[in-house]
Amino acid sequence: MHLSINEDYALQRMKYTELALQEAIRKAVQQQTSHCTFSGTHALMFLSDKIS
């Protein structure tokens, strides 16, 4: 299967986003504070900023 440059780039970006999300969730779970949910939400907002 041959991917165009754009498709390949999109896949790479998706993979990076997935890893970053997992990392953010892992950190939030580690903290286990009342700010956990806020941190997760903030990370998601930051990520969607970077992606768009």
mmCIF file of the N, C-alpha and C atoms, coordinates in Angstrom:
data_MODEL
# 
_entry.id   MODEL 
# 
loop_
_atom_site.group_PDB 
_atom_site.id 
_atom_site.type_symbol 
_atom_site.label_atom_id 
_atom_site.label_alt_id 
_atom_site.label_comp_id 
_atom_site.label_asym_id 
_atom_site.label_entity_id 
_atom_site.label_seq_id 
_atom_site.pdbx_PDB_ins_code 
_atom_site.Cartn_x 
_atom_site.Cartn_y 
_atom_site.Cartn_z 
_atom_site.occupancy 
_atom_site.B_iso_or_equiv 
_atom_site.pdbx_formal_charge 
_atom_site.auth_seq_id 
_atom_site.auth_comp_id 
_atom_site.auth_asym_id 
_atom_site.auth_atom_id 
_atom_site.pdbx_PDB_model_num 
ATOM 1   N N  . MET A 1 1  ? 0.843  -1.195 0.000  1.00 0.00 ? 1  MET A N  1 
ATOM 2   C CA . MET A 1 1  ? 0.000  0.000  0.000  1.00 0.00 ? 1  MET A CA 1 
ATOM 3   C C  . MET A 1 1  ? 0.879  1.246  0.000  1.00 0.00 ? 1  MET A C  1 
ATOM 4   N N  . HIS A 1 2  ? 0.644  2.112  -0.959 1.00 0.00 ? 2  HIS A N  1 
ATOM 5   C CA . HIS A 1 2  ? 1.458  3.324  -1.044 1.00 0.00 ? 2  HIS A CA 1 
ATOM 6   C C  . HIS A 1 2  ? 0.671  4.512  -0.503 1.00 0.00 ? 2  HIS A C  1 
ATOM 7   N N  . LEU A 1 3  ? 1.297  5.218  0.435  1.00 0.00 ? 3  LEU A N  1 
ATOM 8   C CA . LEU A 1 3  ? 0.657  6.400  1.007  1.00 0.00 ? 3  LEU A CA 1 
ATOM 9   C C  . LEU A 1 3  ? 1.213  7.662  0.369  1.00 0.00 ? 3  LEU A C  1 
ATOM 10  N N  . SER A 1 4  ? 0.336  8.632  0.182  1.00 0.00 ? 4  SER A N  1 
ATOM 11  C CA . SER A 1 4  ? 0.833  9.925  -0.271 1.00 0.00 ? 4  SER A CA 1 
ATOM 12  C C  . SER A 1 4  ? 1.509  10.614 0.918  1.00 0.00 ? 4  SER A C  1 
ATOM 13  N N  . ILE A 1 5  ? 2.252  11.649 0.630  1.00 0.00 ? 5  ILE A N  1 
ATOM 14  C CA . ILE A 1 5  ? 2.954  12.377 1.700  1.00 0.00 ? 5  ILE A CA 1 
ATOM 15  C C  . ILE A 1 5  ? 1.944  12.885 2.723  1.00 0.00 ? 5  ILE A C  1 
ATOM 16  N N  . ASN A 1 6  ? 0.828  13.411 2.252  1.00 0.00 ? 6  ASN A N  1 
ATOM 17  C CA . ASN A 1 6  ? -0.172 13.984 3.150  1.00 0.00 ? 6  ASN A CA 1 
ATOM 18  C C  . ASN A 1 6  ? -0.774 12.920 4.062  1.00 0.00 ? 6  ASN A C  1 
ATOM 19  N N  . GLU A 1 7  ? -1.081 11.761 3.504  1.00 0.00 ? 7  GLU A N  1 
ATOM 20  C CA . GLU A 1 7  ? -1.656 10.691 4.312  1.00 0.00 ? 7  GLU A CA 1 
ATOM 21  C C  . GLU A 1 7  ? -0.653 10.221 5.348  1.00 0.00 ? 7  GLU A C  1 
ATOM 22  N N  . ASP A 1 8  ? 0.587  10.083 4.920  1.00 0.00 ? 8  ASP A N  1 
ATOM 23  C CA . ASP A 1 8  ? 1.640  9.650  5.829  1.00 0.00 ? 8  ASP A CA 1 
ATOM 24  C C  . ASP A 1 8  ? 1.795  10.653 6.961  1.00 0.00 ? 8  ASP A C  1 
ATOM 25  N N  . TYR A 1 9  ? 1.785  11.931 6.635  1.00 0.00 ? 9  TYR A N  1 
ATOM 26  C CA . TYR A 1 9  ? 1.914  12.991 7.629  1.00 0.00 ? 9  TYR A CA 1 
ATOM 27  C C  . TYR A 1 9  ? 0.754  12.949 8.619  1.00 0.00 ? 9  TYR A C  1 
ATOM 28  N N  . ALA A 1 10 ? -0.450 12.760 8.093  1.00 0.00 ? 10 ALA A N  1 
ATOM 29  C CA . ALA A 1 10 ? -1.641 12.705 8.948  1.00 0.00 ? 10 ALA A CA 1 
ATOM 30  C C  . ALA A 1 10 ? -1.551 11.528 9.915  1.00 0.00 ? 10 ALA A C  1 
ATOM 31  N N  . LEU A 1 11 ? -1.069 10.387 9.416  1.00 0.00 ? 11 LEU A N  1 
ATOM 32  C CA . LEU A 1 11 ? -0.920 9.206  10.267 1.00 0.00 ? 11 LEU A CA 1 
ATOM 33  C C  . LEU A 1 11 ? 0.114  9.463  11.359 1.00 0.00 ? 11 LEU A C  1 
ATOM 34  N N  . GLN A 1 12 ? 1.221  10.068 10.997 1.00 0.00 ? 12 GLN A N  1 
ATOM 35  C CA . GLN A 1 12 ? 2.260  10.389 11.978 1.00 0.00 ? 12 GLN A CA 1 
ATOM 36  C C  . GLN A 1 12 ? 1.708  11.320 13.051 1.00 0.00 ? 12 GLN A C  1 
ATOM 37  N N  . ARG A 1 13 ? 0.927  12.296 12.618 1.00 0.00 ? 13 ARG A N  1 
ATOM 38  C CA . ARG A 1 13 ? 0.378  13.276 13.553 1.00 0.00 ? 13 ARG A CA 1 
ATOM 39  C C  . ARG A 1 13 ? -0.632 12.609 14.485 1.00 0.00 ? 13 ARG A C  1 
ATOM 40  N N  . MET A 1 14 ? -1.432 11.702 13.927 1.00 0.00 ? 14 MET A N  1 
ATOM 41  C CA . MET A 1 14 ? -2.393 10.972 14.751 1.00 0.00 ? 14 MET A CA 1 
ATOM 42  C C  . MET A 1 14 ? -1.670 10.140 15.799 1.00 0.00 ? 14 MET A C  1 
ATOM 43  N N  . LYS A 1 15 ? -0.603 9.477  15.384 1.00 0.00 ? 15 LYS A N  1 
ATOM 44  C CA . LYS A 1 15 ? 0.164  8.630  16.297 1.00 0.00 ? 15 LYS A CA 1 
ATOM 45  C C  . LYS A 1 15 ? 0.760  9.478  17.414 1.00 0.00 ? 15 LYS A C  1 
ATOM 46  N N  . TYR A 1 16 ? 1.313  10.635 17.044 1.00 0.00 ? 16 TYR A N  1 
ATOM 47  C CA . TYR A 1 16 ? 1.905  11.527 18.033 1.00 0.00 ? 16 TYR A CA 1 
ATOM 48  C C  . TYR A 1 16 ? 0.846  12.004 19.022 1.00 0.00 ? 16 TYR A C  1 
ATOM 49  N N  . THR A 1 17 ? -0.323 12.369 18.502 1.00 0.00 ? 17 THR A N  1 
ATOM 50  C CA . THR A 1 17 ? -1.407 12.862 19.346 1.00 0.00 ? 17 THR A CA 1 
ATOM 51  C C  . THR A 1 17 ? -1.845 11.792 20.333 1.00 0.00 ? 17 THR A C  1 
ATOM 52  N N  . GLU A 1 18 ? -1.944 10.560 19.848 1.00 0.00 ? 18 GLU A N  1 
ATOM 53  C CA . GLU A 1 18 ? -2.361 9.447  20.691 1.00 0.00 ? 18 GLU A CA 1 
ATOM 54  C C  . GLU A 1 18 ? -1.365 9.252  21.827 1.00 0.00 ? 18 GLU A C  1 
ATOM 55  N N  . LEU A 1 19 ? -0.077 9.309  21.508 1.00 0.00 ? 19 LEU A N  1 
ATOM 56  C CA . LEU A 1 19 ? 0.958  9.159  22.530 1.00 0.00 ? 19 LEU A CA 1 
ATOM 57  C C  . LEU A 1 19 ? 0.893  10.293 23.542 1.00 0.00 ? 19 LEU A C  1 
ATOM 58  N N  . ALA A 1 20 ? 0.707  11.501 23.059 1.00 0.00 ? 20 ALA A N  1 
ATOM 59  C CA . ALA A 1 20 ? 0.640  12.663 23.948 1.00 0.00 ? 20 ALA A CA 1 
ATOM 60  C C  . ALA A 1 20 ? -0.575 12.566 24.871 1.00 0.00 ? 20 ALA A C  1 
ATOM 61  N N  . LEU A 1 21 ? -1.701 12.092 24.319 1.00 0.00 ? 21 LEU A N  1 
ATOM 62  C CA . LEU A 1 21 ? -2.904 11.915 25.129 1.00 0.00 ? 21 LEU A CA 1 
ATOM 63  C C  . LEU A 1 21 ? -2.670 10.886 26.225 1.00 0.00 ? 21 LEU A C  1 
ATOM 64  N N  . GLN A 1 22 ? -2.081 9.750  25.845 1.00 0.00 ? 22 GLN A N  1 
ATOM 65  C CA . GLN A 1 22 ? -1.804 8.699  26.821 1.00 0.00 ? 22 GLN A CA 1 
ATOM 66  C C  . GLN A 1 22 ? -0.907 9.225  27.935 1.00 0.00 ? 22 GLN A C  1 
ATOM 67  N N  . GLU A 1 23 ? 0.088  10.014 27.568 1.00 0.00 ? 23 GLU A N  1 
ATOM 68  C CA . GLU A 1 23 ? 1.008  10.590 28.544 1.00 0.00 ? 23 GLU A CA 1 
ATOM 69  C C  . GLU A 1 23 ? 0.272  11.545 29.483 1.00 0.00 ? 23 GLU A C  1 
ATOM 70  N N  . ALA A 1 24 ? -0.582 12.385 28.912 1.00 0.00 ? 24 ALA A N  1 
ATOM 71  C CA . ALA A 1 24 ? -1.340 13.346 29.718 1.00 0.00 ? 24 ALA A CA 1 
ATOM 72  C C  . ALA A 1 24 ? -2.260 12.624 30.699 1.00 0.00 ? 24 ALA A C  1 
ATOM 73  N N  . ILE A 1 25 ? -2.915 11.576 30.212 1.00 0.00 ? 25 ILE A N  1 
ATOM 74  C CA . ILE A 1 25 ? -3.819 10.801 31.066 1.00 0.00 ? 25 ILE A CA 1 
ATOM 75  C C  . ILE A 1 25 ? -3.030 10.102 32.172 1.00 0.00 ? 25 ILE A C  1 
ATOM 76  N N  . ARG A 1 26 ? -1.883 9.555  31.803 1.00 0.00 ? 26 ARG A N  1 
ATOM 77  C CA . ARG A 1 26 ? -1.056 8.856  32.786 1.00 0.00 ? 26 ARG A CA 1 
ATOM 78  C C  . ARG A 1 26 ? -0.627 9.814  33.907 1.00 0.00 ? 26 ARG A C  1 
ATOM 79  N N  . LYS A 1 27 ? -0.230 11.019 33.530 1.00 0.00 ? 27 LYS A N  1 
ATOM 80  C CA . LYS A 1 27 ? 0.193  12.008 34.522 1.00 0.00 ? 27 LYS A CA 1 
ATOM 81  C C  . LYS A 1 27 ? -0.982 12.409 35.418 1.00 0.00 ? 27 LYS A C  1 
ATOM 82  N N  . ALA A 1 28 ? -2.139 12.596 34.800 1.00 0.00 ? 28 ALA A N  1 
ATOM 83  C CA . ALA A 1 28 ? -3.317 12.986 35.567 1.00 0.00 ? 28 ALA A CA 1 
ATOM 84  C C  . ALA A 1 28 ? -3.683 11.901 36.579 1.00 0.00 ? 28 ALA A C  1 
ATOM 85  N N  . VAL A 1 29 ? -3.602 10.659 36.155 1.00 0.00 ? 29 VAL A N  1 
ATOM 86  C CA . VAL A 1 29 ? -3.922 9.541  37.044 1.00 0.00 ? 29 VAL A CA 1 
ATOM 87  C C  . VAL A 1 29 ? -2.889 9.450  38.168 1.00 0.00 ? 29 VAL A C  1 
ATOM 88  N N  . GLN A 1 30 ? -1.639 9.702  37.832 1.00 0.00 ? 30 GLN A N  1 
ATOM 89  C CA . GLN A 1 30 ? -0.564 9.666  38.834 1.00 0.00 ? 30 GLN A CA 1 
ATOM 90  C C  . GLN A 1 30 ? -0.813 10.687 39.936 1.00 0.00 ? 30 GLN A C  1 
ATOM 91  N N  . GLN A 1 31 ? -1.233 11.861 39.566 1.00 0.00 ? 31 GLN A N  1 
ATOM 92  C CA . GLN A 1 31 ? -1.435 12.945 40.537 1.00 0.00 ? 31 GLN A CA 1 
ATOM 93  C C  . GLN A 1 31 ? -2.541 12.589 41.525 1.00 0.00 ? 31 GLN A C  1 
ATOM 94  N N  . GLN A 1 32 ? -3.646 12.069 40.997 1.00 0.00 ? 32 GLN A N  1 
ATOM 95  C CA . GLN A 1 32 ? -4.788 11.673 41.833 1.00 0.00 ? 32 GLN A CA 1 
ATOM 96  C C  . GLN A 1 32 ? -5.151 12.763 42.833 1.00 0.00 ? 32 GLN A C  1 
ATOM 97  N N  . THR A 1 33 ? -5.265 13.975 42.325 1.00 0.00 ? 33 THR A N  1 
ATOM 98  C CA . THR A 1 33 ? -5.705 15.075 43.167 1.00 0.00 ? 33 THR A CA 1 
ATOM 99  C C  . THR A 1 33 ? -7.043 15.573 42.657 1.00 0.00 ? 33 THR A C  1 
ATOM 100 N N  . SER A 1 34 ? -7.616 16.547 43.352 1.00 0.00 ? 34 SER A N  1 
ATOM 101 C CA . SER A 1 34 ? -8.888 17.119 42.916 1.00 0.00 ? 34 SER A CA 1 
ATOM 102 C C  . SER A 1 34 ? -8.723 17.900 41.623 1.00 0.00 ? 34 SER A C  1 
ATOM 103 N N  . HIS A 1 35 ? -7.465 18.198 41.274 1.00 0.00 ? 35 HIS A N  1 
ATOM 104 C CA . HIS A 1 35 ? -7.193 18.946 40.051 1.00 0.00 ? 35 HIS A CA 1 
ATOM 105 C C  . HIS A 1 35 ? -6.966 18.019 38.859 1.00 0.00 ? 35 HIS A C  1 
ATOM 106 N N  . CYS A 1 36 ? -7.083 16.723 39.102 1.00 0.00 ? 36 CYS A N  1 
ATOM 107 C CA . CYS A 1 36 ? -6.801 15.717 38.075 1.00 0.00 ? 36 CYS A CA 1 
ATOM 108 C C  . CYS A 1 36 ? -7.620 15.971 36.813 1.00 0.00 ? 36 CYS A C  1 
ATOM 109 N N  . THR A 1 37 ? -8.945 16.148 36.990 1.00 0.00 ? 37 THR A N  1 
ATOM 110 C CA . THR A 1 37 ? -9.824 16.347 35.845 1.00 0.00 ? 37 THR A CA 1 
ATOM 111 C C  . THR A 1 37 ? -9.476 17.638 35.111 1.00 0.00 ? 37 THR A C  1 
ATOM 112 N N  . PHE A 1 38 ? -9.186 18.674 35.874 1.00 0.00 ? 38 PHE A N  1 
ATOM 113 C CA . PHE A 1 38 ? -8.829 19.950 35.256 1.00 0.00 ? 38 PHE A CA 1 
ATOM 114 C C  . PHE A 1 38 ? -7.568 19.805 34.415 1.00 0.00 ? 38 PHE A C  1 
ATOM 115 N N  . SER A 1 39 ? -6.580 19.105 34.961 1.00 0.00 ? 39 SER A N  1 
ATOM 116 C CA . SER A 1 39 ? -5.321 18.914 34.241 1.00 0.00 ? 39 SER A CA 1 
ATOM 117 C C  . SER A 1 39 ? -5.564 18.183 32.923 1.00 0.00 ? 39 SER A C  1 
ATOM 118 N N  . GLY A 1 40 ? -6.389 17.136 32.973 1.00 0.00 ? 40 GLY A N  1 
ATOM 119 C CA . GLY A 1 40 ? -6.712 16.381 31.773 1.00 0.00 ? 40 GLY A CA 1 
ATOM 120 C C  . GLY A 1 40 ? -7.387 17.255 30.734 1.00 0.00 ? 40 GLY A C  1 
ATOM 121 N N  . THR A 1 41 ? -8.351 18.051 31.196 1.00 0.00 ? 41 THR A N  1 
ATOM 122 C CA . THR A 1 41 ? -9.070 18.949 30.287 1.00 0.00 ? 41 THR A CA 1 
ATOM 123 C C  . THR A 1 41 ? -8.123 19.964 29.681 1.00 0.00 ? 41 THR A C  1 
ATOM 124 N N  . HIS A 1 42 ? -7.244 20.502 30.509 1.00 0.00 ? 42 HIS A N  1 
ATOM 125 C CA . HIS A 1 42 ? -6.278 21.493 30.035 1.00 0.00 ? 42 HIS A CA 1 
ATOM 126 C C  . HIS A 1 42 ? -5.353 20.877 28.986 1.00 0.00 ? 42 HIS A C  1 
ATOM 127 N N  . ALA A 1 43 ? -4.923 19.643 29.238 1.00 0.00 ? 43 ALA A N  1 
ATOM 128 C CA . ALA A 1 43 ? -4.047 18.957 28.287 1.00 0.00 ? 43 ALA A CA 1 
ATOM 129 C C  . ALA A 1 43 ? -4.762 18.743 26.959 1.00 0.00 ? 43 ALA A C  1 
ATOM 130 N N  . LEU A 1 44 ? -6.041 18.376 27.024 1.00 0.00 ? 44 LEU A N  1 
ATOM 131 C CA . LEU A 1 44 ? -6.816 18.160 25.800 1.00 0.00 ? 44 LEU A CA 1 
ATOM 132 C C  . LEU A 1 44 ? -6.949 19.465 25.021 1.00 0.00 ? 44 LEU A C  1 
ATOM 133 N N  . MET A 1 45 ? -7.230 20.560 25.717 1.00 0.00 ? 45 MET A N  1 
ATOM 134 C CA . MET A 1 45 ? -7.367 21.853 25.053 1.00 0.00 ? 45 MET A CA 1 
ATOM 135 C C  . MET A 1 45 ? -6.048 22.257 24.404 1.00 0.00 ? 45 MET A C  1 
ATOM 136 N N  . PHE A 1 46 ? -4.959 22.036 25.131 1.00 0.00 ? 46 PHE A N  1 
ATOM 137 C CA . PHE A 1 46 ? -3.636 22.370 24.613 1.00 0.00 ? 46 PHE A CA 1 
ATOM 138 C C  . PHE A 1 46 ? -3.339 21.553 23.354 1.00 0.00 ? 46 PHE A C  1 
ATOM 139 N N  . LEU A 1 47 ? -3.682 20.260 23.402 1.00 0.00 ? 47 LEU A N  1 
ATOM 140 C CA . LEU A 1 47 ? -3.421 19.382 22.262 1.00 0.00 ? 47 LEU A CA 1 
ATOM 141 C C  . LEU A 1 47 ? -4.255 19.779 21.050 1.00 0.00 ? 47 LEU A C  1 
ATOM 142 N N  . SER A 1 48 ? -5.540 20.033 21.258 1.00 0.00 ? 48 SER A N  1 
ATOM 143 C CA . SER A 1 48 ? -6.374 20.370 20.103 1.00 0.00 ? 48 SER A CA 1 
ATOM 144 C C  . SER A 1 48 ? -5.943 21.712 19.515 1.00 0.00 ? 48 SER A C  1 
ATOM 145 N N  . ASP A 1 49 ? -5.370 22.576 20.348 1.00 0.00 ? 49 ASP A N  1 
ATOM 146 C CA . ASP A 1 49 ? -4.781 23.819 19.840 1.00 0.00 ? 49 ASP A CA 1 
ATOM 147 C C  . ASP A 1 49 ? -3.636 23.515 18.881 1.00 0.00 ? 49 ASP A C  1 
ATOM 148 N N  . LYS A 1 50 ? -2.769 22.581 19.293 1.00 0.00 ? 50 LYS A N  1 
ATOM 149 C CA . LYS A 1 50 ? -1.585 22.246 18.505 1.00 0.00 ? 50 LYS A CA 1 
ATOM 150 C C  . LYS A 1 50 ? -1.973 21.540 17.196 1.00 0.00 ? 50 LYS A C  1 
ATOM 151 N N  . ILE A 1 51 ? -3.042 20.744 17.256 1.00 0.00 ? 51 ILE A N  1 
ATOM 152 C CA . ILE A 1 51 ? -3.409 19.926 16.101 1.00 0.00 ? 51 ILE A CA 1 
ATOM 153 C C  . ILE A 1 51 ? -4.054 20.772 15.006 1.00 0.00 ? 51 ILE A C  1 
ATOM 154 N N  . SER A 1 52 ? -4.964 21.655 15.417 1.00 0.00 ? 52 SER A N  1 
ATOM 155 C CA . SER A 1 52 ? -5.720 22.409 14.412 1.00 0.00 ? 52 SER A CA 1 
ATOM 156 C C  . SER A 1 52 ? -4.874 23.456 13.721 1.00 0.00 ? 52 SER A C  1 
# 
